[in-house]
Amino acid sequence: GGRKVTRVEVTLDGGETWQVCSVERLEKPNKYGKYWCWCFWSLEVEVLDILGAKEIAVRAWDEAQNTQPEKLIWNTM
Protein backbone atom coordinates (compact mmCIF):
# COMPACT_ATOMS: atom_id res chain seq x y z
CA GLY A 1 0.00 0.00 0.00
CA GLY A 2 0.92 3.61 -0.35
CA ARG A 3 2.58 3.23 -3.73
CA LYS A 4 1.96 5.68 -6.56
CA VAL A 5 -0.31 4.58 -9.43
CA THR A 6 1.85 4.66 -12.55
CA ARG A 7 -0.32 3.15 -15.30
CA VAL A 8 -4.05 3.01 -16.04
CA GLU A 9 -5.66 1.23 -19.00
CA VAL A 10 -9.26 1.04 -20.27
CA THR A 11 -10.98 -1.59 -22.41
CA LEU A 12 -14.25 -1.18 -24.26
CA ASP A 13 -14.25 -4.64 -25.86
CA GLY A 14 -14.10 -7.13 -23.01
CA GLY A 15 -10.32 -7.05 -22.66
CA GLU A 16 -9.42 -7.75 -26.29
CA THR A 17 -7.62 -4.41 -26.51
CA TRP A 18 -6.50 -1.93 -23.85
CA GLN A 19 -5.88 1.80 -24.23
CA VAL A 20 -3.36 3.62 -22.03
CA CYS A 21 -4.79 6.57 -20.10
CA SER A 22 -3.21 9.82 -19.02
CA VAL A 23 -2.69 9.87 -15.25
CA GLU A 24 -2.63 13.07 -13.20
CA ARG A 25 -1.41 13.08 -9.61
CA LEU A 26 -2.08 16.18 -7.56
CA GLU A 27 -0.78 14.59 -4.38
CA LYS A 28 2.82 14.72 -3.23
CA PRO A 29 4.16 11.80 -1.18
CA ASN A 30 3.97 12.12 2.60
CA LYS A 31 7.12 12.38 4.71
CA TYR A 32 7.47 8.58 4.51
CA GLY A 33 7.28 8.54 0.70
CA LYS A 34 3.74 7.08 0.63
CA TYR A 35 0.80 8.04 -1.60
CA TRP A 36 -2.68 7.69 -0.12
CA CYS A 37 -5.00 9.88 -2.23
CA TRP A 38 -6.89 9.26 -5.44
CA CYS A 39 -5.28 9.96 -8.77
CA PHE A 40 -7.15 11.21 -11.81
CA TRP A 41 -7.01 9.47 -15.17
CA SER A 42 -8.46 10.42 -18.52
CA LEU A 43 -8.81 8.97 -21.99
CA GLU A 44 -10.27 10.47 -25.14
CA VAL A 45 -12.69 7.98 -26.68
CA GLU A 46 -14.96 8.26 -29.71
CA VAL A 47 -18.65 8.54 -28.78
CA LEU A 48 -19.51 5.65 -31.11
CA ASP A 49 -16.99 3.44 -29.29
CA ILE A 50 -18.67 4.22 -25.96
CA LEU A 51 -22.13 3.60 -27.39
CA GLY A 52 -21.03 0.25 -28.81
CA ALA A 53 -19.40 -0.96 -25.59
CA LYS A 54 -21.26 -3.58 -23.57
CA GLU A 55 -19.07 -2.77 -20.58
CA ILE A 56 -16.11 -0.58 -19.70
CA ALA A 57 -13.30 -1.97 -17.56
CA VAL A 58 -10.28 -0.23 -16.05
CA ARG A 59 -7.08 -1.68 -14.66
CA ALA A 60 -4.15 0.04 -12.97
CA TRP A 61 -0.63 -0.68 -11.74
CA ASP A 62 1.40 0.91 -9.01
CA GLU A 63 5.11 1.69 -9.07
CA ALA A 64 5.92 -1.86 -7.88
CA GLN A 65 3.89 -3.31 -10.80
CA ASN A 66 1.13 -4.52 -8.44
CA THR A 67 -2.38 -4.73 -9.86
CA GLN A 68 -5.68 -6.15 -8.68
CA PRO A 69 -6.56 -9.64 -9.91
CA GLU A 70 -9.13 -9.92 -12.69
CA LYS A 71 -11.20 -12.33 -10.59
CA LEU A 72 -11.61 -11.21 -6.99
CA ILE A 73 -10.89 -13.69 -4.22
CA TRP A 74 -13.21 -13.13 -1.27
CA ASN A 75 -12.16 -14.03 2.24
CA THR A 76 -14.54 -15.19 4.96
CA MET A 77 -14.69 -13.04 8.05
N, CA, C and O of each residue as an XYZ file, in Angstrom:
308
protein
N       0.822     -1.196      0.000
C       0.000      0.000      0.000
C       0.858      1.248      0.000
O       2.046      1.209      0.321
N       0.250      2.329     -0.357
C       0.918      3.610     -0.346
C       1.818      3.876     -1.536
O       2.566      4.854     -1.546
N       1.753      3.017     -2.532
C       2.581      3.227     -3.727
C       1.811      4.043     -4.766
O       0.586      3.970     -4.852
N       2.546      4.809     -5.537
C       1.964      5.684     -6.558
C       1.444      4.867     -7.739
O       2.122      3.956     -8.214
N       0.233      5.197     -8.213
C      -0.309      4.585     -9.428
C       0.486      5.131    -10.608
O       0.632      6.344    -10.757
N       0.999      4.237    -11.444
C       1.851      4.662    -12.555
C       1.251      4.383    -13.928
O       1.685      4.968    -14.920
N       0.257      3.496    -13.998
C      -0.318      3.152    -15.301
C      -1.786      2.794    -15.123
O      -2.156      2.061    -14.206
N      -2.617      3.325    -16.016
C      -4.046      3.010    -16.038
C      -4.419      2.694    -17.476
O      -4.010      3.399    -18.398
N      -5.200      1.627    -17.669
C      -5.660      1.227    -19.002
C      -7.164      0.992    -18.972
O      -7.728      0.616    -17.944
N      -7.810      1.220    -20.124
C      -9.258      1.039    -20.269
C      -9.524      0.117    -21.449
O      -8.852      0.201    -22.477
N     -10.515     -0.768    -21.294
C     -10.977     -1.592    -22.409
C     -12.464     -1.354    -22.623
O     -13.233     -1.203    -21.674
N     -12.844     -1.326    -23.876
C     -14.253     -1.184    -24.257
C     -14.761     -2.439    -24.946
O     -15.924     -2.507    -25.344
N     -13.885     -3.441    -25.090
C     -14.254     -4.638    -25.859
C     -13.993     -5.939    -25.094
O     -13.578     -6.940    -25.678
N     -14.237     -5.911    -23.801
C     -14.100     -7.128    -23.012
C     -12.675     -7.589    -22.783
O     -12.449     -8.763    -22.491
N     -11.714     -6.697    -22.908
C     -10.322     -7.046    -22.657
C      -9.535     -7.470    -23.880
O      -8.371     -7.853    -23.761
N     -10.150     -7.410    -25.058
C      -9.418     -7.752    -26.289
C      -8.302     -6.742    -26.552
O      -7.191     -7.113    -26.930
N      -8.613     -5.466    -26.348
C      -7.618     -4.408    -26.508
C      -7.700     -3.480    -25.306
O      -8.758     -3.331    -24.694
N      -6.580     -2.863    -24.974
C      -6.502     -1.934    -23.846
C      -5.879     -0.638    -24.335
O      -4.931     -0.660    -25.120
N      -6.403      0.485    -23.879
C      -5.879      1.797    -24.231
C      -5.256      2.428    -22.987
O      -5.847      2.400    -21.907
N      -4.067      2.994    -23.145
C      -3.357      3.616    -22.030
C      -3.934      5.004    -21.770
O      -4.118      5.793    -22.697
N      -4.213      5.292    -20.516
C      -4.793      6.572    -20.104
C      -3.704      7.544    -19.657
O      -2.586      7.145    -19.332
N      -4.052      8.809    -19.648
C      -3.208      9.822    -19.019
C      -3.527      9.812    -17.530
O      -4.694      9.740    -17.144
N      -2.507      9.884    -16.700
C      -2.694      9.871    -15.249
C      -2.185     11.192    -14.688
O      -1.080     11.631    -15.008
N      -3.005     11.821    -13.846
C      -2.631     13.075    -13.199
C      -2.631     12.856    -11.688
O      -3.613     12.382    -11.116
N      -1.531     13.203    -11.064
C      -1.412     13.084     -9.615
C      -1.233     14.466     -9.019
O      -0.236     15.138     -9.282
N      -2.191     14.889     -8.223
C      -2.083     16.182     -7.562
C      -1.373     16.049     -6.220
O      -0.863     17.029     -5.677
N      -1.347     14.846     -5.698
C      -0.778     14.594     -4.377
C       0.738     14.456     -4.440
O       1.286     13.906     -5.395
N       1.389     14.950     -3.433
C       2.818     14.718     -3.225
C       2.942     13.613     -2.180
O       2.042     13.453     -1.355
N       4.020     12.855     -2.192
C       4.155     11.804     -1.176
C       4.270     12.413      0.223
O       4.737     13.540      0.389
N       3.830     11.639      1.229
C       3.967     12.123      2.598
C       5.428     12.018      3.030
O       6.283     11.634      2.231
N       5.715     12.350      4.264
C       7.117     12.376      4.707
C       7.766     10.998      4.711
O       8.987     10.887      4.829
N       6.955      9.943      4.583
C       7.474      8.580      4.511
C       7.531      8.058      3.072
O       7.847      6.891      2.842
N       7.225      8.929      2.108
C       7.276      8.537      0.704
C       6.059      7.764      0.223
O       6.116      7.107     -0.816
N       4.952      7.834      0.966
C       3.736      7.085      0.630
C       2.710      7.984     -0.053
O       2.652      9.189      0.196
N       1.905      7.373     -0.916
C       0.802      8.043     -1.602
C      -0.496      7.412     -1.120
O      -0.646      6.191     -1.159
N      -1.444      8.243     -0.661
C      -2.683      7.691     -0.117
C      -3.930      8.255     -0.788
O      -5.026      7.759     -0.524
N      -3.816      9.247     -1.623
C      -4.999      9.877     -2.230
C      -5.304      9.294     -3.608
O      -4.508      8.556     -4.189
N      -6.476      9.648     -4.103
C      -6.894      9.256     -5.443
C      -6.002      9.924     -6.475
O      -5.434     10.987     -6.226
N      -5.886      9.301     -7.622
C      -5.278      9.962     -8.772
C      -6.371     10.097     -9.824
O      -7.379      9.393     -9.774
N      -6.174     10.984    -10.756
C      -7.149     11.214    -11.813
C      -6.595     10.667    -13.121
O      -5.424     10.875    -13.436
N      -7.423      9.976    -13.874
C      -7.006      9.466    -15.167
C      -8.016      9.915    -16.210
O      -9.180     10.169    -15.897
N      -7.561     10.010    -17.439
C      -8.457     10.418    -18.524
C      -8.049      9.711    -19.808
O      -6.905      9.290    -19.985
N      -9.028      9.598    -20.694
C      -8.807      8.966    -21.993
C      -9.822      9.534    -22.963
O     -11.019      9.549    -22.677
N      -9.354      9.997    -24.103
C     -10.275     10.465    -25.137
C     -10.754      9.268    -25.937
O      -9.953      8.501    -26.471
N     -12.074      9.115    -26.013
C     -12.689      7.976    -26.684
C     -13.784      8.498    -27.603
O     -14.510      9.428    -27.251
N     -13.899      7.897    -28.777
C     -14.962      8.265    -29.705
C     -16.324      7.910    -29.102
O     -16.473      6.868    -28.464
N     -17.303      8.771    -29.306
C     -18.648      8.542    -28.777
C     -19.213      7.220    -29.291
O     -19.846      6.487    -28.531
N     -18.997      6.906    -30.552
C     -19.513      5.651    -31.107
C     -18.891      4.430    -30.428
O     -19.547      3.399    -30.283
N     -17.627      4.546    -30.013
C     -16.989      3.439    -29.292
C     -17.648      3.228    -27.932
O     -17.848      2.092    -27.502
N     -17.982      4.315    -27.265
C     -18.671      4.220    -25.964
C     -20.057      3.622    -26.152
O     -20.468      2.745    -25.392
N     -20.771      4.091    -27.154
C     -22.134      3.597    -27.394
C     -22.141      2.120    -27.754
O     -23.098      1.412    -27.439
N     -21.096      1.648    -28.403
C     -21.027      0.250    -28.812
C     -20.467     -0.682    -27.746
O     -20.460     -1.899    -27.930
N     -20.001     -0.126    -26.641
C     -19.395     -0.956    -25.594
C     -20.470     -1.592    -24.718
O     -21.391     -0.916    -24.261
N     -20.343     -2.896    -24.490
C     -21.256     -3.578    -23.566
C     -20.857     -3.292    -22.128
O     -21.709     -3.210    -21.244
N     -19.571     -3.143    -21.900
C     -19.066     -2.775    -20.579
C     -17.745     -2.042    -20.751
O     -17.080     -2.153    -21.781
N     -17.385     -1.297    -19.729
C     -16.114     -0.580    -19.701
C     -15.358     -1.087    -18.480
O     -15.903     -1.114    -17.377
N     -14.108     -1.487    -18.674
C     -13.295     -1.972    -17.560
C     -12.000     -1.168    -17.498
O     -11.472     -0.727    -18.518
N     -11.510     -0.991    -16.293
C     -10.285     -0.235    -16.051
C      -9.352     -1.091    -15.202
O      -9.793     -1.794    -14.293
N      -8.072     -1.025    -15.505
C      -7.082     -1.683    -14.661
C      -5.930     -0.711    -14.431
O      -5.685      0.180    -15.245
N      -5.231     -0.889    -13.321
C      -4.149      0.035    -12.966
C      -3.010     -0.723    -12.303
O      -3.199     -1.800    -11.738
N      -1.824     -0.135    -12.386
C      -0.628     -0.676    -11.743
C       0.002      0.406    -10.890
O      -0.088      1.596    -11.192
N       0.645     -0.036     -9.810
C       1.403      0.913     -9.006
C       2.880      0.834     -9.385
O       3.264      0.081    -10.280
N       3.692      1.613     -8.698
C       5.109      1.693     -9.073
C       5.889      0.413     -8.801
O       7.033      0.292     -9.237
N       5.297     -0.547     -8.087
C       5.922     -1.861     -7.882
C       5.324     -2.906     -8.822
O       5.551     -4.103     -8.649
N       4.558     -2.451     -9.817
C       3.895     -3.313    -10.803
C       2.815     -4.208    -10.187
O       2.485     -5.252    -10.749
N       2.265     -3.807     -9.038
C       1.133     -4.518     -8.439
C      -0.147     -4.088     -9.128
O      -0.304     -2.922     -9.490
N      -1.059     -5.025     -9.308
C      -2.376     -4.729     -9.859
C      -3.383     -5.638     -9.171
O      -3.007     -6.644     -8.568
N      -4.652     -5.290     -9.259
C      -5.680     -6.149     -8.681
C      -5.929     -7.322     -9.613
O      -5.818     -7.178    -10.831
N      -6.265     -8.484     -9.057
C      -6.560     -9.637     -9.911
C      -7.851     -9.419    -10.696
O      -8.751     -8.709    -10.249
N      -7.927    -10.039    -11.870
C      -9.132     -9.917    -12.694
C     -10.338    -10.520    -11.981
O     -11.430     -9.951    -12.005
N     -10.139    -11.659    -11.356
C     -11.199    -12.327    -10.590
C     -10.902    -12.126     -9.108
O      -9.862    -12.559     -8.613
N     -11.813    -11.473     -8.410
C     -11.608    -11.210     -6.989
C     -11.692    -12.487     -6.170
O     -12.493    -13.375     -6.461
N     -10.866    -12.566     -5.154
C     -10.887    -13.691     -4.219
C     -11.414    -13.154     -2.895
O     -10.763    -12.332     -2.249
N     -12.581    -13.613     -2.494
C     -13.211    -13.134     -1.267
C     -12.730    -13.961     -0.097
O     -12.561    -15.175     -0.206
N     -12.509    -13.292      1.027
C     -12.162    -14.028      2.237
C     -13.387    -14.073      3.152
O     -14.276    -13.227      3.051
N     -13.428    -15.052      4.034
C     -14.539    -15.193      4.960
C     -14.142    -14.569      6.282
O     -13.088    -14.873      6.841
N     -14.995    -13.702      6.768
C     -14.694    -13.042      8.046
C     -15.569    -13.598      9.134
O     -15.468    -13.173     10.285
